[in-house]
């Protein structure tokens, strides 16, 4: 199953240069890298990234992450994918633009 990480383009550029993504500030605070499924990504974008310009969406095959990926309940009870460890840049299968829409929410591409 494909999972997705929304983040500022500058953070992804740094991760690409380093060969791995260590996480955003919220990831460091929580102790894991937050991901969303295709179904969850739109709400994640609206709730946590509204008004933030120059975002990208990383596309990763969850199975590639092995045991470091855990499915854990959120405050609302839904299971979200969390990566315990760094994300190797080589495992990113796609990088998609997420421009802000008229309502200030990031407009995600069609995610499968």
Biopython code that builds the backbone (N, CA, C, O; Angstrom):
import numpy as np
from Bio.PDB.StructureBuilder import StructureBuilder

atoms = [
    (1, "UNK", "N", (0.840, -1.179, 0.000)),
    (1, "UNK", "CA", (0.000, 0.000, 0.000)),
    (1, "UNK", "C", (0.886, 1.243, 0.000)),
    (1, "UNK", "O", (1.858, 1.335, 0.749)),
    (2, "UNK", "N", (0.528, 2.186, -0.849)),
    (2, "UNK", "CA", (1.261, 3.442, -0.898)),
    (2, "UNK", "C", (0.853, 4.333, 0.272)),
    (2, "UNK", "O", (-0.319, 4.399, 0.641)),
    (3, "UNK", "N", (1.842, 5.016, 0.847)),
    (3, "UNK", "CA", (1.606, 5.986, 1.904)),
    (3, "UNK", "C", (2.274, 7.294, 1.508)),
    (3, "UNK", "O", (3.125, 7.322, 0.619)),
    (4, "UNK", "N", (1.881, 8.386, 2.177)),
    (4, "UNK", "CA", (2.267, 9.713, 1.718)),
    (4, "UNK", "C", (2.728, 10.594, 2.871)),
    (4, "UNK", "O", (2.187, 10.537, 3.976)),
    (5, "UNK", "N", (3.731, 11.404, 2.592)),
    (5, "UNK", "CA", (4.265, 12.370, 3.556)),
    (5, "UNK", "C", (4.199, 13.748, 2.920)),
    (5, "UNK", "O", (4.752, 13.971, 1.843)),
    (6, "UNK", "N", (3.518, 14.675, 3.593)),
    (6, "UNK", "CA", (3.427, 16.064, 3.138)),
    (6, "UNK", "C", (4.485, 16.857, 3.887)),
    (6, "UNK", "O", (4.598, 16.750, 5.108)),
    (7, "UNK", "N", (5.258, 17.650, 3.159)),
    (7, "UNK", "CA", (6.304, 18.434, 3.797)),
    (7, "UNK", "C", (6.729, 19.595, 2.913)),
    (7, "UNK", "O", (6.476, 19.579, 1.709)),
    (8, "UNK", "N", (7.374, 20.606, 3.494)),
    (8, "UNK", "CA", (7.881, 21.709, 2.686)),
    (8, "UNK", "C", (8.953, 21.230, 1.704)),
    (8, "UNK", "O", (9.758, 20.352, 2.015)),
    (9, "UNK", "N", (8.939, 21.819, 0.535)),
    (9, "UNK", "CA", (9.908, 21.458, -0.511)),
    (9, "UNK", "C", (11.350, 21.582, -0.011)),
    (9, "UNK", "O", (12.192, 20.750, -0.348)),
    (10, "UNK", "N", (11.640, 22.604, 0.783)),
    (10, "UNK", "CA", (13.004, 22.815, 1.282)),
    (10, "UNK", "C", (13.465, 21.646, 2.159)),
    (10, "UNK", "O", (14.629, 21.251, 2.100)),
    (11, "UNK", "N", (12.567, 21.097, 2.963)),
    (11, "UNK", "CA", (12.925, 19.941, 3.787)),
    (11, "UNK", "C", (13.240, 18.732, 2.913)),
    (11, "UNK", "O", (14.167, 17.975, 3.200)),
    (12, "UNK", "N", (12.466, 18.557, 1.846)),
    (12, "UNK", "CA", (12.727, 17.430, 0.950)),
    (12, "UNK", "C", (14.055, 17.629, 0.222)),
    (12, "UNK", "O", (14.797, 16.665, 0.030)),
    (13, "UNK", "N", (14.365, 18.846, -0.181)),
    (13, "UNK", "CA", (15.638, 19.115, -0.859)),
    (13, "UNK", "C", (16.815, 18.770, 0.061)),
    (13, "UNK", "O", (17.805, 18.190, -0.387)),
    (14, "UNK", "N", (16.709, 19.122, 1.333)),
    (14, "UNK", "CA", (17.763, 18.784, 2.297)),
    (14, "UNK", "C", (17.871, 17.268, 2.464)),
    (14, "UNK", "O", (18.972, 16.722, 2.541)),
    (15, "UNK", "N", (16.730, 16.600, 2.518)),
    (15, "UNK", "CA", (16.723, 15.154, 2.681)),
    (15, "UNK", "C", (17.336, 14.463, 1.462)),
    (15, "UNK", "O", (18.114, 13.519, 1.597)),
    (16, "UNK", "N", (16.981, 14.937, 0.292)),
    (16, "UNK", "CA", (17.556, 14.360, -0.932)),
    (16, "UNK", "C", (19.071, 14.473, -0.921)),
    (16, "UNK", "O", (19.777, 13.520, -1.251)),
    (17, "UNK", "N", (19.570, 15.653, -0.535)),
    (17, "UNK", "CA", (21.014, 15.877, -0.500)),
    (17, "UNK", "C", (21.692, 14.950, 0.523)),
    (17, "UNK", "O", (22.805, 14.477, 0.295)),
    (18, "UNK", "N", (21.015, 14.698, 1.644)),
    (18, "UNK", "CA", (21.565, 13.846, 2.695)),
    (18, "UNK", "C", (21.362, 12.361, 2.406)),
    (18, "UNK", "O", (22.029, 11.512, 2.997)),
    (19, "UNK", "N", (20.425, 12.046, 1.482)),
    (19, "UNK", "CA", (20.133, 10.657, 1.165)),
    (19, "UNK", "C", (19.088, 10.027, 2.071)),
    (19, "UNK", "O", (18.776, 8.844, 1.935)),
    (20, "UNK", "N", (18.543, 10.816, 2.998)),
    (20, "UNK", "CA", (17.517, 10.300, 3.904)),
    (20, "UNK", "C", (16.744, 11.468, 4.518)),
    (20, "UNK", "O", (17.267, 12.573, 4.665)),
    (21, "UNK", "N", (15.485, 11.195, 4.872)),
    (21, "UNK", "CA", (14.637, 12.173, 5.544)),
    (21, "UNK", "C", (14.518, 11.743, 6.998)),
    (21, "UNK", "O", (14.036, 10.652, 7.301)),
    (22, "UNK", "N", (14.965, 12.618, 7.889)),
    (22, "UNK", "CA", (14.968, 12.314, 9.323)),
    (22, "UNK", "C", (13.681, 12.757, 10.010)),
    (22, "UNK", "O", (13.444, 12.409, 11.167)),
    (23, "UNK", "N", (12.845, 13.526, 9.303)),
    (23, "UNK", "CA", (11.584, 13.978, 9.870)),
    (23, "UNK", "C", (11.511, 15.483, 10.029)),
    (23, "UNK", "O", (12.529, 16.171, 10.104)),
    (24, "UNK", "N", (10.284, 15.981, 10.078)),
    (24, "UNK", "CA", (10.004, 17.384, 10.336)),
    (24, "UNK", "C", (9.994, 17.615, 11.844)),
    (24, "UNK", "O", (10.149, 16.672, 12.620)),
    (25, "UNK", "N", (9.813, 18.852, 12.255)),
    (25, "UNK", "CA", (9.804, 19.184, 13.685)),
    (25, "UNK", "C", (8.762, 18.369, 14.445)),
    (25, "UNK", "O", (9.047, 17.857, 15.527)),
    (26, "UNK", "N", (7.553, 18.244, 13.887)),
    (26, "UNK", "CA", (6.498, 17.472, 14.578)),
    (26, "UNK", "C", (6.861, 15.995, 14.664)),
    (26, "UNK", "O", (6.519, 15.327, 15.640)),
    (27, "UNK", "N", (7.545, 15.486, 13.658)),
    (27, "UNK", "CA", (7.988, 14.091, 13.687)),
    (27, "UNK", "C", (8.993, 13.874, 14.821)),
    (27, "UNK", "O", (8.905, 12.899, 15.568)),
    (28, "UNK", "N", (9.947, 14.797, 14.935)),
    (28, "UNK", "CA", (10.943, 14.689, 16.005)),
    (28, "UNK", "C", (10.274, 14.751, 17.373)),
    (28, "UNK", "O", (10.638, 14.001, 18.278)),
    (29, "UNK", "N", (9.298, 15.640, 17.525)),
    (29, "UNK", "CA", (8.590, 15.788, 18.801)),
    (29, "UNK", "C", (7.834, 14.511, 19.166)),
    (29, "UNK", "O", (7.763, 14.146, 20.339)),
    (30, "UNK", "N", (7.272, 13.832, 18.167)),
    (30, "UNK", "CA", (6.460, 12.636, 18.426)),
    (30, "UNK", "C", (7.267, 11.335, 18.414)),
    (30, "UNK", "O", (6.786, 10.305, 18.888)),
    (31, "UNK", "N", (8.483, 11.375, 17.880)),
    (31, "UNK", "CA", (9.334, 10.192, 17.893)),
    (31, "UNK", "C", (9.189, 9.272, 16.698)),
    (31, "UNK", "O", (9.713, 8.158, 16.710)),
    (32, "UNK", "N", (8.485, 9.719, 15.661)),
    (32, "UNK", "CA", (8.315, 8.934, 14.441)),
    (32, "UNK", "C", (7.927, 9.877, 13.303)),
    (32, "UNK", "O", (7.512, 11.012, 13.540)),
    (33, "UNK", "N", (8.066, 9.399, 12.076)),
    (33, "UNK", "CA", (7.687, 10.183, 10.898)),
    (33, "UNK", "C", (6.235, 9.871, 10.577)),
    (33, "UNK", "O", (5.862, 8.715, 10.373)),
    (34, "UNK", "N", (5.424, 10.917, 10.537)),
    (34, "UNK", "CA", (3.997, 10.795, 10.235)),
    (34, "UNK", "C", (3.781, 10.580, 8.741)),
    (34, "UNK", "O", (4.349, 11.300, 7.920)),
    (35, "UNK", "N", (2.977, 9.612, 8.392)),
    (35, "UNK", "CA", (2.526, 9.383, 7.030)),
    (35, "UNK", "C", (1.004, 9.322, 7.036)),
    (35, "UNK", "O", (0.381, 9.230, 8.094)),
    (36, "UNK", "N", (0.419, 9.374, 5.857)),
    (36, "UNK", "CA", (-1.025, 9.213, 5.685)),
    (36, "UNK", "C", (-1.268, 8.267, 4.527)),
    (36, "UNK", "O", (-0.435, 8.135, 3.631)),
    (37, "UNK", "N", (-2.414, 7.613, 4.554)),
    (37, "UNK", "CA", (-2.852, 6.844, 3.397)),
    (37, "UNK", "C", (-3.438, 7.822, 2.385)),
    (37, "UNK", "O", (-3.610, 9.002, 2.689)),
    (38, "UNK", "N", (-3.743, 7.340, 1.194)),
    (38, "UNK", "CA", (-4.376, 8.199, 0.182)),
    (38, "UNK", "C", (-5.687, 8.761, 0.710)),
    (38, "UNK", "O", (-6.006, 9.924, 0.462)),
    (39, "UNK", "N", (-6.434, 7.965, 1.421)),
    (39, "UNK", "CA", (-7.728, 8.400, 1.963)),
    (39, "UNK", "C", (-7.562, 9.452, 3.064)),
    (39, "UNK", "O", (-8.412, 10.332, 3.208)),
    (40, "UNK", "N", (-6.490, 9.372, 3.832)),
    (40, "UNK", "CA", (-6.256, 10.285, 4.950)),
    (40, "UNK", "C", (-5.543, 11.575, 4.558)),
    (40, "UNK", "O", (-5.635, 12.570, 5.278)),
    (41, "UNK", "N", (-4.840, 11.577, 3.442)),
    (41, "UNK", "CA", (-3.950, 12.684, 3.091)),
    (41, "UNK", "C", (-4.668, 14.020, 2.932)),
    (41, "UNK", "O", (-4.133, 15.048, 3.347)),
    (42, "UNK", "N", (-5.859, 14.036, 2.346)),
    (42, "UNK", "CA", (-6.579, 15.293, 2.159)),
    (42, "UNK", "C", (-6.889, 15.980, 3.476)),
    (42, "UNK", "O", (-6.687, 17.188, 3.607)),
    (43, "UNK", "N", (-7.374, 15.236, 4.446)),
    (43, "UNK", "CA", (-7.676, 15.805, 5.764)),
    (43, "UNK", "C", (-6.396, 16.240, 6.473)),
    (43, "UNK", "O", (-6.372, 17.282, 7.128)),
    (44, "UNK", "N", (-5.342, 15.451, 6.346)),
    (44, "UNK", "CA", (-4.053, 15.839, 6.924)),
    (44, "UNK", "C", (-3.596, 17.167, 6.331)),
    (44, "UNK", "O", (-3.143, 18.049, 7.061)),
    (45, "UNK", "N", (-3.709, 17.314, 5.023)),
    (45, "UNK", "CA", (-3.302, 18.556, 4.354)),
    (45, "UNK", "C", (-4.115, 19.740, 4.868)),
    (45, "UNK", "O", (-3.551, 20.785, 5.195)),
    (46, "UNK", "N", (-5.432, 19.583, 4.942)),
    (46, "UNK", "CA", (-6.290, 20.681, 5.402)),
    (46, "UNK", "C", (-6.042, 21.028, 6.861)),
    (46, "UNK", "O", (-5.995, 22.204, 7.222)),
    (47, "UNK", "N", (-5.886, 20.026, 7.688)),
    (47, "UNK", "CA", (-5.774, 20.238, 9.133)),
    (47, "UNK", "C", (-4.412, 20.796, 9.547)),
    (47, "UNK", "O", (-4.338, 21.683, 10.398)),
    (48, "UNK", "N", (-3.346, 20.286, 8.955)),
    (48, "UNK", "CA", (-2.007, 20.617, 9.449)),
    (48, "UNK", "C", (-1.154, 21.472, 8.516)),
    (48, "UNK", "O", (-0.109, 21.972, 8.932)),
    (49, "UNK", "N", (-1.580, 21.650, 7.257)),
    (49, "UNK", "CA", (-0.736, 22.366, 6.303)),
    (49, "UNK", "C", (-1.438, 23.534, 5.623)),
    (49, "UNK", "O", (-0.891, 24.100, 4.676)),
    (50, "UNK", "N", (-2.626, 23.910, 6.072)),
    (50, "UNK", "CA", (-3.345, 25.045, 5.473)),
    (50, "UNK", "C", (-2.493, 26.306, 5.576)),
    (50, "UNK", "O", (-1.912, 26.603, 6.620)),
    (51, "UNK", "N", (-2.435, 27.031, 4.474)),
    (51, "UNK", "CA", (-1.704, 28.286, 4.437)),
    (51, "UNK", "C", (-0.200, 28.158, 4.268)),
    (51, "UNK", "O", (0.499, 29.170, 4.206)),
    (52, "UNK", "N", (0.311, 26.945, 4.193)),
    (52, "UNK", "CA", (1.755, 26.737, 4.017)),
    (52, "UNK", "C", (2.030, 26.502, 2.534)),
    (52, "UNK", "O", (1.558, 25.529, 1.946)),
    (53, "UNK", "N", (2.788, 27.396, 1.954)),
    (53, "UNK", "CA", (3.083, 27.320, 0.513)),
    (53, "UNK", "C", (4.302, 26.441, 0.257)),
    (53, "UNK", "O", (5.077, 26.151, 1.169)),
    (54, "UNK", "N", (4.455, 26.028, -0.974)),
    (54, "UNK", "CA", (5.611, 25.288, -1.481)),
    (54, "UNK", "C", (5.778, 23.926, -0.807)),
    (54, "UNK", "O", (6.852, 23.578, -0.317)),
    (55, "UNK", "N", (4.684, 23.173, -0.799)),
    (55, "UNK", "CA", (4.698, 21.830, -0.238)),
    (55, "UNK", "C", (4.844, 20.782, -1.334)),
    (55, "UNK", "O", (4.494, 21.014, -2.491)),
    (56, "UNK", "N", (5.363, 19.636, -0.948)),
    (56, "UNK", "CA", (5.388, 18.468, -1.822)),
    (56, "UNK", "C", (4.819, 17.285, -1.054)),
    (56, "UNK", "O", (4.743, 17.296, 0.175)),
    (57, "UNK", "N", (4.424, 16.271, -1.802)),
    (57, "UNK", "CA", (3.910, 15.035, -1.224)),
    (57, "UNK", "C", (4.815, 13.900, -1.693)),
    (57, "UNK", "O", (4.955, 13.650, -2.890)),
    (58, "UNK", "N", (5.427, 13.216, -0.722)),
    (58, "UNK", "CA", (6.259, 12.063, -1.049)),
    (58, "UNK", "C", (5.383, 10.825, -1.114)),
    (58, "UNK", "O", (4.492, 10.640, -0.285)),
    (59, "UNK", "N", (5.634, 9.998, -2.081)),
    (59, "UNK", "CA", (4.906, 8.739, -2.253)),
    (59, "UNK", "C", (5.867, 7.584, -1.978)),
    (59, "UNK", "O", (6.931, 7.484, -2.590)),
    (60, "UNK", "N", (5.476, 6.717, -1.051)),
    (60, "UNK", "CA", (6.331, 5.621, -0.603)),
    (60, "UNK", "C", (5.504, 4.343, -0.566)),
    (60, "UNK", "O", (4.333, 4.368, -0.188)),
    (61, "UNK", "N", (6.100, 3.250, -0.951)),
    (61, "UNK", "CA", (5.455, 1.943, -0.805)),
    (61, "UNK", "C", (5.681, 1.484, 0.631)),
    (61, "UNK", "O", (6.819, 1.257, 1.043)),
    (62, "UNK", "N", (4.601, 1.350, 1.387)),
    (62, "UNK", "CA", (4.709, 0.993, 2.792)),
    (62, "UNK", "C", (5.492, -0.286, 3.044)),
    (62, "UNK", "O", (6.248, -0.369, 4.012)),
    (63, "UNK", "N", (5.321, -1.279, 2.190)),
    (63, "UNK", "CA", (6.010, -2.560, 2.364)),
    (63, "UNK", "C", (7.526, -2.418, 2.291)),
    (63, "UNK", "O", (8.254, -3.231, 2.861)),
    (64, "UNK", "N", (8.006, -1.387, 1.589)),
    (64, "UNK", "CA", (9.448, -1.168, 1.478)),
    (64, "UNK", "C", (10.075, -0.782, 2.812)),
    (64, "UNK", "O", (11.292, -0.880, 2.973)),
    (65, "UNK", "N", (9.262, -0.345, 3.771)),
    (65, "UNK", "CA", (9.779, 0.167, 5.043)),
    (65, "UNK", "C", (9.928, -0.917, 6.106)),
    (65, "UNK", "O", (10.486, -0.667, 7.174)),
    (66, "UNK", "N", (9.439, -2.101, 5.823)),
    (66, "UNK", "CA", (9.612, -3.225, 6.736)),
    (66, "UNK", "C", (9.005, -2.988, 8.111)),
    (66, "UNK", "O", (7.971, -2.334, 8.248)),
    (67, "UNK", "N", (9.669, -3.536, 9.128)),
    (67, "UNK", "CA", (9.159, -3.488, 10.497)),
    (67, "UNK", "C", (9.229, -2.108, 11.116)),
    (67, "UNK", "O", (8.637, -1.880, 12.171)),
    (68, "UNK", "N", (9.941, -1.176, 10.485)),
    (68, "UNK", "CA", (10.027, 0.191, 11.018)),
    (68, "UNK", "C", (8.708, 0.944, 10.840)),
    (68, "UNK", "O", (8.493, 1.975, 11.478)),
    (69, "UNK", "N", (7.821, 0.436, 9.975)),
    (69, "UNK", "CA", (6.510, 1.055, 9.760)),
    (69, "UNK", "C", (5.495, 0.383, 10.665)),
    (69, "UNK", "O", (5.336, -0.838, 10.653)),
    (70, "UNK", "N", (4.813, 1.203, 11.447)),
    (70, "UNK", "CA", (3.776, 0.689, 12.349)),
    (70, "UNK", "C", (2.482, 1.445, 12.100)),
    (70, "UNK", "O", (2.491, 2.650, 11.846)),
    (71, "UNK", "N", (1.377, 0.730, 12.176)),
    (71, "UNK", "CA", (0.046, 1.315, 12.018)),
    (71, "UNK", "C", (-0.521, 1.542, 13.411)),
    (71, "UNK", "O", (-0.768, 0.594, 14.157)),
    (72, "UNK", "N", (-0.726, 2.816, 13.753)),
    (72, "UNK", "CA", (-1.131, 3.160, 15.107)),
    (72, "UNK", "C", (-2.347, 4.076, 15.093)),
    (72, "UNK", "O", (-2.522, 4.871, 14.169)),
    (73, "UNK", "N", (-3.188, 3.961, 16.124)),
    (73, "UNK", "CA", (-4.412, 4.776, 16.163)),
    (73, "UNK", "C", (-4.115, 6.251, 16.419)),
    (73, "UNK", "O", (-3.211, 6.597, 17.180)),
    (74, "UNK", "N", (-4.889, 7.103, 15.772)),
    (74, "UNK", "CA", (-4.811, 8.545, 16.001)),
    (74, "UNK", "C", (-5.791, 8.908, 17.105)),
    (74, "UNK", "O", (-6.468, 8.045, 17.663)),
    (75, "UNK", "N", (-5.858, 10.190, 17.408)),
    (75, "UNK", "CA", (-6.811, 10.646, 18.428)),
    (75, "UNK", "C", (-8.239, 10.271, 18.055)),
    (75, "UNK", "O", (-9.060, 9.995, 18.929)),
    (76, "UNK", "N", (-8.537, 10.259, 16.750)),
    (76, "UNK", "CA", (-9.873, 9.914, 16.290)),
    (76, "UNK", "C", (-10.113, 8.418, 16.152)),
    (76, "UNK", "O", (-11.227, 7.994, 15.843)),
    (77, "UNK", "N", (-9.086, 7.623, 16.376)),
    (77, "UNK", "CA", (-9.239, 6.183, 16.326)),
    (77, "UNK", "C", (-8.799, 5.533, 15.026)),
    (77, "UNK", "O", (-8.620, 4.315, 14.986)),
    (78, "UNK", "N", (-8.621, 6.306, 13.961)),
    (78, "UNK", "CA", (-8.167, 5.738, 12.692)),
    (78, "UNK", "C", (-6.711, 5.309, 12.778)),
    (78, "UNK", "O", (-5.933, 5.906, 13.522)),
    (79, "UNK", "N", (-6.336, 4.286, 12.029)),
    (79, "UNK", "CA", (-4.951, 3.827, 12.007)),
    (79, "UNK", "C", (-4.143, 4.630, 10.998)),
    (79, "UNK", "O", (-4.526, 4.751, 9.835)),
    (80, "UNK", "N", (-3.017, 5.180, 11.455)),
    (80, "UNK", "CA", (-2.124, 5.946, 10.602)),
    (80, "UNK", "C", (-0.773, 5.258, 10.540)),
    (80, "UNK", "O", (-0.342, 4.656, 11.524)),
    (81, "UNK", "N", (-0.092, 5.337, 9.396)),
    (81, "UNK", "CA", (1.245, 4.761, 9.283)),
    (81, "UNK", "C", (2.293, 5.689, 9.887)),
    (81, "UNK", "O", (2.354, 6.875, 9.561)),
    (82, "UNK", "N", (3.114, 5.132, 10.768)),
    (82, "UNK", "CA", (4.196, 5.874, 11.422)),
    (82, "UNK", "C", (5.504, 5.133, 11.179)),
    (82, "UNK", "O", (5.591, 3.920, 11.371)),
    (83, "UNK", "N", (6.511, 5.872, 10.757)),
    (83, "UNK", "CA", (7.822, 5.282, 10.493)),
    (83, "UNK", "C", (8.753, 5.592, 11.656)),
    (83, "UNK", "O", (9.005, 6.753, 11.977)),
    (84, "UNK", "N", (9.255, 4.541, 12.277)),
    (84, "UNK", "CA", (10.207, 4.675, 13.371)),
    (84, "UNK", "C", (11.609, 4.511, 12.798)),
    (84, "UNK", "O", (12.138, 3.402, 12.722)),
    (85, "UNK", "N", (12.189, 5.612, 12.404)),
    (85, "UNK", "CA", (13.507, 5.633, 11.783)),
    (85, "UNK", "C", (13.497, 6.589, 10.611)),
    (85, "UNK", "O", (12.465, 7.168, 10.272)),
    (86, "UNK", "N", (14.633, 6.746, 10.007)),
    (86, "UNK", "CA", (14.768, 7.644, 8.861)),
    (86, "UNK", "C", (14.183, 7.002, 7.604)),
    (86, "UNK", "O", (14.139, 5.780, 7.470)),
    (87, "UNK", "N", (13.738, 7.859, 6.694)),
    (87, "UNK", "CA", (13.229, 7.417, 5.392)),
    (87, "UNK", "C", (14.360, 7.551, 4.372)),
    (87, "UNK", "O", (14.765, 8.671, 4.061)),
    (88, "UNK", "N", (14.877, 6.445, 3.846)),
    (88, "UNK", "CA", (15.887, 6.552, 2.793)),
    (88, "UNK", "C", (15.286, 7.231, 1.553)),
    (88, "UNK", "O", (14.212, 6.848, 1.089)),
    (89, "UNK", "N", (15.981, 8.229, 1.030)),
    (89, "UNK", "CA", (15.484, 8.946, -0.142)),
    (89, "UNK", "C", (15.275, 7.999, -1.320)),
    (89, "UNK", "O", (14.415, 8.242, -2.167)),
    (90, "UNK", "N", (16.042, 6.945, -1.377)),
    (90, "UNK", "CA", (15.927, 5.988, -2.488)),
    (90, "UNK", "C", (14.597, 5.245, -2.502)),
    (90, "UNK", "O", (14.225, 4.669, -3.524)),
    (91, "UNK", "N", (13.874, 5.247, -1.379)),
    (91, "UNK", "CA", (12.588, 4.551, -1.314)),
    (91, "UNK", "C", (11.408, 5.428, -1.733)),
    (91, "UNK", "O", (10.278, 4.947, -1.816)),
    (92, "UNK", "N", (11.661, 6.694, -1.993)),
    (92, "UNK", "CA", (10.585, 7.594, -2.419)),
    (92, "UNK", "C", (10.286, 7.313, -3.884)),
    (92, "UNK", "O", (11.148, 7.477, -4.747)),
    (93, "UNK", "N", (9.061, 6.890, -4.156)),
    (93, "UNK", "CA", (8.661, 6.486, -5.511)),
    (93, "UNK", "C", (8.149, 7.637, -6.356)),
    (93, "UNK", "O", (8.098, 7.539, -7.582)),
    (94, "UNK", "N", (7.769, 8.727, -5.705)),
    (94, "UNK", "CA", (7.274, 9.889, -6.431)),
    (94, "UNK", "C", (7.256, 11.101, -5.522)),
    (94, "UNK", "O", (7.097, 10.985, -4.307)),
    (95, "UNK", "N", (7.422, 12.263, -6.129)),
    (95, "UNK", "CA", (7.340, 13.543, -5.425)),
    (95, "UNK", "C", (6.347, 14.387, -6.200)),
    (95, "UNK", "O", (6.542, 14.654, -7.386)),
    (96, "UNK", "N", (5.274, 14.809, -5.530)),
    (96, "UNK", "CA", (4.176, 15.515, -6.187)),
    (96, "UNK", "C", (4.019, 16.929, -5.625)),
    (96, "UNK", "O", (4.242, 17.168, -4.438)),
    (97, "UNK", "N", (3.640, 17.834, -6.477)),
    (97, "UNK", "CA", (3.369, 19.218, -6.072)),
    (97, "UNK", "C", (2.071, 19.266, -5.273)),
    (97, "UNK", "O", (1.164, 18.464, -5.497)),
    (98, "UNK", "N", (1.988, 20.221, -4.332)),
    (98, "UNK", "CA", (0.769, 20.427, -3.551)),
    (98, "UNK", "C", (0.548, 21.931, -3.382)),
    (98, "UNK", "O", (0.708, 22.468, -2.286)),
    (99, "UNK", "N", (0.179, 22.608, -4.476)),
    (99, "UNK", "CA", (-0.019, 24.064, -4.397)),
    (99, "UNK", "C", (-1.239, 24.413, -3.549)),
    (99, "UNK", "O", (-2.156, 23.606, -3.397)),
    (100, "UNK", "N", (-1.236, 25.613, -3.007)),
    (100, "UNK", "CA", (-2.382, 26.061, -2.217)),
    (100, "UNK", "C", (-3.550, 26.401, -3.124)),
    (100, "UNK", "O", (-3.378, 27.029, -4.169)),
    (101, "UNK", "N", (-4.734, 25.982, -2.715)),
    (101, "UNK", "CA", (-5.955, 26.325, -3.429)),
    (101, "UNK", "C", (-6.482, 27.670, -2.955)),
    (101, "UNK", "O", (-5.901, 28.291, -2.065)),
    (102, "UNK", "N", (-7.563, 28.113, -3.538)),
    (102, "UNK", "CA", (-8.185, 29.403, -3.190)),
    (102, "UNK", "C", (-8.582, 29.456, -1.719)),
    (102, "UNK", "O", (-8.607, 30.530, -1.117)),
    (103, "UNK", "N", (-8.891, 28.298, -1.141)),
    (103, "UNK", "CA", (-9.289, 28.245, 0.275)),
    (103, "UNK", "C", (-8.091, 28.157, 1.221)),
    (103, "UNK", "O", (-8.269, 28.082, 2.437)),
    (104, "UNK", "N", (-6.878, 28.166, 0.677)),
    (104, "UNK", "CA", (-5.676, 28.104, 1.507)),
    (104, "UNK", "C", (-5.223, 26.711, 1.848)),
    (104, "UNK", "O", (-4.180, 26.538, 2.479)),
    (105, "UNK", "N", (-5.985, 25.709, 1.445)),
    (105, "UNK", "CA", (-5.599, 24.312, 1.711)),
    (105, "UNK", "C", (-4.739, 23.776, 0.564)),
    (105, "UNK", "O", (-4.979, 24.114, -0.595)),
    (106, "UNK", "N", (-3.756, 22.958, 0.871)),
    (106, "UNK", "CA", (-2.949, 22.335, -0.190)),
    (106, "UNK", "C", (-3.830, 21.463, -1.074)),
    (106, "UNK", "O", (-4.670, 20.708, -0.585)),
    (107, "UNK", "N", (-3.628, 21.579, -2.364)),
    (107, "UNK", "CA", (-4.346, 20.780, -3.349)),
    (107, "UNK", "C", (-3.482, 19.581, -3.712)),
    (107, "UNK", "O", (-2.456, 19.717, -4.379)),
    (108, "UNK", "N", (-3.905, 18.423, -3.270)),
    (108, "UNK", "CA", (-3.120, 17.218, -3.502)),
    (108, "UNK", "C", (-3.431, 16.632, -4.868)),
    (108, "UNK", "O", (-4.536, 16.790, -5.387)),
    (109, "UNK", "N", (-2.446, 15.955, -5.444)),
    (109, "UNK", "CA", (-2.719, 15.257, -6.708)),
    (109, "UNK", "C", (-3.633, 14.072, -6.435)),
    (109, "UNK", "O", (-3.947, 13.769, -5.284)),
    (110, "UNK", "N", (-4.047, 13.421, -7.478)),
    (110, "UNK", "CA", (-4.820, 12.194, -7.321)),
    (110, "UNK", "C", (-3.898, 11.120, -6.768)),
    (110, "UNK", "O", (-2.922, 10.742, -7.416)),
    (111, "UNK", "N", (-4.202, 10.628, -5.575)),
    (111, "UNK", "CA", (-3.369, 9.619, -4.924)),
    (111, "UNK", "C", (-4.055, 8.273, -5.005)),
    (111, "UNK", "O", (-5.256, 8.162, -4.757)),
    (112, "UNK", "N", (-3.293, 7.252, -5.351)),
    (112, "UNK", "CA", (-3.879, 5.905, -5.499)),
    (112, "UNK", "C", (-3.469, 5.002, -4.376)),
    (112, "UNK", "O", (-3.869, 3.838, -4.343)),
]
sb = StructureBuilder()
sb.init_structure("model")
sb.init_model(0)
sb.init_chain("A")
sb.init_seg("    ")
for serial, (resi, resn, name, xyz) in enumerate(atoms, 1):
    if name == "N":
        sb.init_residue(resn, " ", resi, " ")
    sb.init_atom(name, np.array(xyz, "f"), 0.0, 1.0, " ", f" {name:<3s}", serial, name[0])
structure = sb.get_structure()
